[in-house]
Amino acid sequence: MHSRTAESLGGRFSKVLLWVYVVAMQVFFLAPVVAITVGSLTTTQYVVFPPKGLTLQWYSRMLDRPEIIYSFLLSLGIALGAATASVLLGLLVSLAIVRYSLRLNTILWLLVASPMMLPTVVLGFGFLQTYTHLGLGTSILGLLAGHLVIVTPYAFVLIATGLRSVDRSLEDAARSLGASPMRTLGLVTLPIMFWSMLAGWALAFLVSFGDAAVSVFLNTPQVVTLPVRIFDALKYSPLNPQLTAVSSVLVLVTLVVLVASASFIRLERIMDRMR
Amino acid sequence: MTEGPRARRLSTWLALAILPLIIYGVLYALPIYDLVRSSFNTFDPLKGTSSAFQTGFYRDFLTDPFYLGVLWRTVRISVTVTMICALGGFPMAYFLARSESGMRSFLLIVLLIPLVTSPVVVAYGWLVLLGTQGIVNDLLIAAGIIDMPVKLVFREFTLVLGLVYVSAAFMVLATAASLKNLDWNLVLAARSLGATGSRAFWLIVVPASLPGLTNGCLIVFSLSMSAYAVPALIAGPQVKVMSELIYQQGMALLNWPFAACMSVILVAATTGVLAVSDLFARLRQLRVAKRSRSGDRNA
């Protein structure tokens, strides 16, 4: 198939055009992220891209701001907790839905997949209302609960596709050789679908780590996640280079998780299954 | 696997599903129920919320030109964003589906960056790029298009740009997934039978992309209707959308029933537009099917 790429639809001119377009799109997709990370190196007192001069002072000054360090650790902790719990929940739901054809699965599916389709602001506001009544409203626990609800659908969708792609005959072979259902799950099924659990974890982590729309409702004056801190600060002093440094820390963590998980799993597999 | 008796299957299913059911029941279904229920409550700025069953907030919203204007703007912007993504994303999807594996991995990572980066950071990035001192103004001046820096942020088209940025990749991925399934031999056959490139494109490639394109439109439209951080940061106070109204009512004015009412309206409007467009698509399909049947008879 690849060698036939040359036999595409248009002539030489349209092929050049397509390439120009693709490069332009790459620039478009990278532009704001590059502006933030590279812009944070400026020596000027205001944000400018391209930066004037190069310095890391905005990063070192960040260490003197304990509230920013706290927000960073809070976001990291919540994302780690929510992502890990979402993979466990997603695995349970996937096993129930993929391996059992019961009517009840419709309810389970609606319950676990639908948060992905609702506006995050609506969810955030709903969480605030109910969690306040439940006594979870103004605590880290409420924040964690809200994040868990919004990220689990992502983990679930990926894990369910992973589970569907497992060849059942391999499991049958293990069972017929005397392995218990649990042993079969642990030694055959899970290792084969491990990539999807990793992908699900990474996506859940990233969604939680970057979320502002739900957190903005569940934050308290003391408990503020990093994106919300940036969000609030942007309203008052958008051109403070300090803020770009904080933002690019967020970008760096995102990129590390993205590239690390992409090198473990073949990304194309996700595209193949996105049907 | 051996088919156990029905009761045993049910109990294993329950063992798997009980924890998710409880967690989602309490942490998700309950808030949604509360949300819908509280939209019928009454609110008094001094006394706060009291339980009731009245539809006053819905009436207020649906008769006030300001609120209707915001809803209309939200729908209009979302439709614009969806169309731009569909048209602008198509060549990218085509390229992705046809490119070689190594190239594709790189493209996919770049494509995923807007999806996984915090929308707050993305909005900030565009503010820096589009500001009066930003590189876009510099380039426009250098190209001689403008003489002085122009105000690019806090406008409706800035919002459209930001929303296209955060959701374009969904459209590209969905469309590319459909195009990857296309048997390229069909195109080669059409070409060898004398079809021009553009004819083969319109008759084979475009129809093959439609399932993914439709999915993409659905995702992009819903995302644009509900985006919060991007509009709040780059649209400015003049260009308000529904999600900002909800936040304002709920958090600044503490009018929870009205915020709940607007949440219900936002979800209903999103679903409504999608349902109507689905209906149109079905009708068109029906007409096309009818036409092709009558075409068969003529032949």
Interface residues (C-beta under 8 A of the other chain):
Chain A: M1 H2 R4 T5 E7 S8 L9 G10 G11 S14 L18 Y21 V22 M25 Q26 F28 F29 L30 A31 P32 V33 V34 A35 I36 G39 Y46 V47 V48 F49 P50 L89 L92 V93 L95 A96 Y100 L102 L104 L108 L111 V112 P115 M117 L118 P119 T120 V121 V122 L123 F125 G126 F127 L128 Q129 T130 Y131 H133 L134 A145 G146 L148 V149 T152 E171 D172 R175 P181 L203 L206 V207 F209 G210 D211 A212 A213 V216 F217 P227 V228 I230 F231 L234 K235 P238 L239 L243 T244 S247 L250 V251 T254 L255 V257 L258 V259 A262 R266 L267 E268 M271 D272 M274 R275
Chain B: M1 R9 L10 T12 W13 L16 A17 L19 P20 L21 I23 Y24 G25 V26 L27 Y28 A29 L30 P31 I32 D34 L35 S38 P91 M92 Y94 F95 L96 R98 S99 E100 S101 R104 S105 L107 L108 I109 V110 L111 L112 I113 P114 V116 T117 S118 P119 V120 V121 V122 A123 Y124 G125 W126 L127 V128 L129 G131 Q133 G134 I135 Y165 A168 A169 L173 A174 A176 A177 S178 K180 N181 W184 V187 L188 R191 G197 S198 A200 F201 V205 P211 G212 S222 M225 S226 Y228 A229 A232 L233 S243 I246 Y247 G250 M251 W256 A259 A260 S263 L266 V267 T270
